[in-house]
Amino acid sequence: MPLFEVAIIHEATKKKEEELIIGPTPFVAKDEKSAAMEFLLGFLTEQERQDINPKRAKVLVRPF
């Protein structure tokens, strides 16, 4: 299975700059969508999930 780097950012707003929340973290998955889903559902702790603002969050996945 391929290796990906997965990161979560909060997108920029008028008052705040773009902010790296988690990552980049190496992650093994069959494709980019699987890497993002498995990272969000299986890798993050409950506290990390609470720190993410769903309105501003963006998951970035790229092949390693």
N, C-alpha and C positions, 0 to 999 in steps of 0.2 A: 504494500500500500504506500502511496506517496506521502511525503512530508510537507506540511504547510506551516506557515506562521500565522497565528491568529491574534488580533488585538481588538480592543474595544475603546472607542473614543467618544467623547461628547462633542458634537458639532458646535461650531462657533455661533454666538448670538451677538446682538448689538452691544451687550454689556460684557460678555465673557469671550475669551479666546478659545480656540479648539484645545481640548484637554485629553491627554492620554490617560485612560482609566486603568486598563489591564493589558499587559503584554508589551511587546510581541512575545508570544509563547509558541514553541515548536509543538506541533500536534500531528498525529498520524491519522489519516482517514482516507476513504475511497475517493472522495471528490470534495470540492470547495463547500458545497452546501452541507454535506455531512460533517465536515470539519467545524463549521460554524454552529450547527445544531448540537453536536456532541460536546463542544466546548461550553456552550451556554447551559446545557442541561446536566452534564456530568462532571465537568471540571471545576466550575465555580462554586465557592462556598455560599452559604445563605447570606452571610454578611456582605460579600462582594456583589451578590444580586441586588441587595437593598441599596447599595451605593450607586447603582446605575439608574440614571434618569431615562426612562423609556422614550420620552419625547425627543431627547437630544442624542441618544445612543446610536452608534453605528458600529457594526461588526465588520472588520476588515480582514480578509483572508487572501493570502498570496502563496503560490508554490515556493517552496524553499529551494 
